[in-house]
Amino acid sequence: MSHTLLVTSSPRGTDSLSTRFATEIAEGIQTRSGGPLTVRDLTANPPPHITPAYIQGRITSPEDRTPEQVAAVKVAQDLVDELKLADVIVLGSGMINFGPSSQLKAWFDHVTWPRVTFGYGDTGPKGLLTGKKVYLVTASGGVFSEGAWAPFDFQTNYLLHLLGFIGLTNVEVVRVEGTVLGPDAVKVAIANAETAIKALLATAA
Ligand SMILES: Cc1cc2nc3c(=O)[nH]c(=O)nc-3n(C[C@H](O)[C@H](O)[C@H](O)COP(=O)(O)O)c2cc1C
């Protein structure tokens, strides 16, 4: 029985394909494992931008924190606790101006936390959230997995780097690409995602 955490972040609401397919994966895994599913909707409840209270609060011992710092650090602590509890994390991201949405960036700004989710080893930074499986669904208007636009994919590659930095290295990616290239391209993108999800759910724990 595994605990699944679904994190969605597209600002496109019910039109979002990353939310749709990430939800499909998370619910599929939950059905198979029989474990709990926690949903973190970063669009409905966006984490705030990080502030001086958060930066200072993180490096201040709990008993010395101001009320503002306590509140700011609690936001991050709750998000980190949710991540730590999960065995499987399903992350949905829709491309906004070549990168992830600012909601998802704000989430990473909270969960990327020295000595909590990554440490400094002898050979450099070391991710601490190990032993978890991640499914990353990235949607984009254009095609970035290959071709002329590939160098401008600051979404999938960036998210893989951030996940790996905090120790989440076992990541399976589902790309939903070309979603603004017309109805035929959308049909192909959806069909490809459905095929990929069917295959990954067949082998998921
Ligand atoms: C404000 C905004 C900015 C966008 N910027 C880009 C972009 O830079 N490159 C791109 O290929 N598509 C861009 N798109 C298209 C989205 O990536 C596309 O609609 C994708 O399907 C969004 O993910 P979602 O379906 O999960 O919402 C943008 C869409 C919006 C609404």
The ligand as an SDF file (V2000), in Angstrom:
LIG
                    3D

 31 33  0  0  0  0  0  0  0  0999 V2000
   -0.2580   32.4300  -20.3280 C   0  0  0  0  0  0  0  0  0  0  0  0
    0.1730   31.2880  -21.2150 C   0  0  0  0  0  0  0  0  0  0  0  0
    1.4930   31.2170  -21.6230 C   0  0  0  0  0  0  0  0  0  0  0  0
    1.8990   30.1530  -22.4370 C   0  0  0  0  0  0  0  0  0  0  0  0
    3.2160   30.0810  -22.8410 N   0  0  0  0  0  0  0  0  0  0  0  0
    3.5970   29.0720  -23.6600 C   0  0  0  0  0  0  0  0  0  0  0  0
    4.9500   28.9870  -24.0990 C   0  0  0  0  0  0  0  0  0  0  0  0
    5.8220   29.7700  -23.7380 O   0  0  0  0  0  0  0  0  0  0  0  0
    5.2810   27.9680  -24.9370 N   0  0  0  0  0  0  0  0  0  0  0  0
    4.3750   27.0280  -25.3320 C   0  0  0  0  0  0  0  0  0  0  0  0
    4.7280   26.1130  -26.0940 O   0  0  0  0  0  0  0  0  0  0  0  0
    3.0860   27.0920  -24.9240 N   0  0  0  0  0  0  0  0  0  0  0  0
    2.6840   28.0820  -24.0950 C   0  0  0  0  0  0  0  0  0  0  0  0
    1.3900   28.1590  -23.6770 N   0  0  0  0  0  0  0  0  0  0  0  0
    0.4630   27.0750  -24.0500 C   0  0  0  0  0  0  0  0  0  0  0  0
    0.3750   26.0390  -22.9330 C   0  0  0  0  0  0  0  0  0  0  0  0
    1.6500   25.5270  -22.6350 O   0  0  0  0  0  0  0  0  0  0  0  0
   -0.5390   24.9090  -23.3390 C   0  0  0  0  0  0  0  0  0  0  0  0
   -1.8710   25.4160  -23.3890 O   0  0  0  0  0  0  0  0  0  0  0  0
   -0.4590   23.7350  -22.3900 C   0  0  0  0  0  0  0  0  0  0  0  0
   -1.3870   22.7610  -22.8220 O   0  0  0  0  0  0  0  0  0  0  0  0
   -0.6900   24.1900  -20.9700 C   0  0  0  0  0  0  0  0  0  0  0  0
   -0.7170   23.0970  -20.0880 O   0  0  0  0  0  0  0  0  0  0  0  0
   -2.1200   22.5920  -19.5140 P   0  0  0  0  0  0  0  0  0  0  0  0
   -2.8820   21.9570  -20.6790 O   0  0  0  0  0  0  0  0  0  0  0  0
   -1.7520   21.6020  -18.4760 O   0  0  0  0  0  0  0  0  0  0  0  0
   -2.8300   23.7680  -18.9660 O   0  0  0  0  0  0  0  0  0  0  0  0
    0.9720   29.1760  -22.8420 C   0  0  0  0  0  0  0  0  0  0  0  0
   -0.3640   29.2560  -22.3970 C   0  0  0  0  0  0  0  0  0  0  0  0
   -0.7500   30.2930  -21.5780 C   0  0  0  0  0  0  0  0  0  0  0  0
   -2.1890   30.3430  -21.1070 C   0  0  0  0  0  0  0  0  0  0  0  0
  1  2  1  0
  2  3  1  0
  2 30  2  0
  3  4  2  0
  4  5  1  0
  4 28  1  0
  5  6  2  0
  6  7  1  0
  6 13  1  0
  7  8  2  0
  7  9  1  0
  9 10  1  0
 10 11  2  0
 10 12  1  0
 12 13  2  0
 13 14  1  0
 14 15  1  0
 14 28  1  0
 15 16  1  0
 16 17  1  0
 16 18  1  0
 18 19  1  0
 18 20  1  0
 20 21  1  0
 20 22  1  0
 22 23  1  0
 23 24  1  0
 24 25  2  0
 24 26  1  0
 24 27  1  0
 28 29  2  0
 29 30  1  0
 30 31  1  0
M  END
$$$$
